[in-house]
Amino acid sequence: MTQQSPALFLLSRVRRRLAIVNFARSLHRSLLATVGLGGLAVLSVRLLGLLPPGRQYPEYILVGLPAAAACLAWIFARRVEATMAAREVDRHARTDDLFLTLATLESSAGNYQPLVQQSAQQLAMSIQPEQVVPFRPNRPVGIQALVLTAFALLIWFVPTLDPFGRVEAATRVDREKERLKQSVESIRRRE
């Protein structure tokens, strides 16, 4: 089993951290977008009386929107290439494209390859991936919690209005169906 060089190990850890950060950013944006669109949909349904309260399912909305946001984040998250990780390490360590050269070393020809590998391995020992790509989740997670809480309050406390009489008509139809069902059951009992 061959051991990976410290420079390549650093690049793989930076690449993994970049992928996580990119997914988290994409999740944040998609969650804000889906909750915003969901809030507009809930407001329009409730204030215009498009559906009666018995046909509104807030539990599914509260679970479905974050799930949809996670799917969108997975689809639209930027994929991280090895060269992107190398650029981040070079930018952080100010190494003038040493790690970028290392990342593209297999596709290049020349006698300088051992020198690049040796220089990158020496510098890789002093570079921490946590410093190259730091995680700062506090503010986005707080914003997401606030938005989801506001959305839940919107779902539970905005009443259903009936400016066009649709809710009343649908409620009347539902009552008639229930009465018909009860009369059918009473007829069956009598038989």
N, C-alpha and C positions, 0 to 999 in steps of 0.2 A: 504494500500500500504506500503510495507516494504522498508525502506531506506537501501541502500547498504552501507556497512562499508567503511570507508575511505581507508583501505588497498586494498580491492577488487576494489574500484573505481580507485585507483592508478594503479593497475595491468591492468584494462581494458583500461585506457587511454594510458599506455605504450604499450600495445598490439596493439592498433589502430595506434599509431605513428610508431611502428615497421613495421606494415603492409604497411603504406604509404611509409616509407623509402625503404623497400624491393621492392615495386612496382616501385618506382622512379629509383632505381638502375637497375632493370631489364629493364625498359623502356630505360634507357641510353644505356645499352649494346646492346639491340635489335635494337635501332635506329642506332647506329654506325655500327652494322653488316648489317642491311638491306640497309643503304645508301652506305656502301662500296660495297656490292654485286650489288646494282643498278648502282653505278658508273662504275664498271667493265662491266656490261651489256651495258650501254650507250656507253662507249668507244669502246667496241667490235662491236656494231651495227654501230656506226658512222664511225669508222676508217676502218672497213672491208666492209662497204657498204652493209650490210645484208638487210636493208629495205630502200625504197626510203623515202625522207622527208615527202611526203604526207601521209605515213602510220605510221609515228612516232607520238605519242601523249604525249608530255612532260607534259601537264597539269595533265593527269591521273597519270603519274609517280610521280610528285611532291606531289600529294594528297595521292596516294596509298601507297607509302613507309612509311610515318609516321603512316598511319592507320594500315598497316601490322605490324609495330613495336609495336604499342599499343596492338594489338591482341596477338602478341608473348609475350609481357611483361606480359599480363594478364594470359596467359597460363603458363609461366615459372616462375612467381614470387613465391618466397617461402612463403608458408602459415605460419602464426605465431600462435603458440600454447601458452597457458597460461603459461606453464613452461618456454618458451623462454623469455617471458616478465618478469617473476619472476627472472630468472637468470640475466637479464639486471639490474633490480632494485637492486638485491643483489651485483652485481659487482660494481655498481655505489655507493651504500651506504655502501659497505663493511660490510654486515650483516651476513656473514657466513651461507648462505642458509636459512635465516629466511623466506623470501618471497617465495622461492621454496617450503619450507615445508607448507606454507600457501596455495599455489596453489594446492598442492596434499593432503590437509588435509582431504577432504571428502572421499578419498579412503584409509585413514589410520585409525587405531584404536589406542586408548590410552587415558590416562588421561591428556596429555599435551596439548590437542587441545585448551582449553580456554587460556592457557598461551601464546601459539603461536599467537592466534588472538589478544590478548591484546597487546603483544609486537609489532606486525606488525602494529596495529592501531596507537600506539603511534609514531612509526617511520614514518608512512605514512604521517603524518601531516607536517613533515619537508622536504619531498622529492618532488621535482617538476618534472613532466614528461618531461618538455622541457629540463631539464638538463640531464635526463637519456638518452633520445633519441633526440639529437638536429638535426634540419634540416639545412643542408648546401647546398642549391641548386645553389649558384652562379657559381661555377666553372663548374659543369656538364651542366647547362643550357647555359652557354657561349660557351662551346665546341660544344654542339648540334646546337646552332645557327650558329656557324662558319662552321660546317660540312654541314648543310643544305644550307647555302649560297653558299659554294663552289660547292655543287651538283647542285644547280640551275644555277650557272654560267657555269658549265660543260654542262648542258643540252642546255642552250641557245647559247653558243658561240663555241662549238666544231662543226666544219663543218662535213658534210657527205662526205666522200671520196668514190671513186669508183674504187678500185684496180682490181676488177674482172669483171667489166662491168654489174653487176647485177642492179644497180640503173638506169643506162641508159636504159637497157632492160625493166625494170618495168615502167619507165617513158614513153618509147615508146608505150608499151602496153596500158597504161592509156590514152595517146593521141589518140591512135587508137579507143579505146572504146568511148572517147568523140566525135571524128569525126563520128563514126557510130551512136551514139545517136543523134547528130545534123542532120545527113542525114535522119534518121528515122523521126525526128520531121518535117523536111522540106517536106518530102514525105507526111506526114499526113496533113500538111497545104495545099499542092497542091490538095490533094483529096478533 
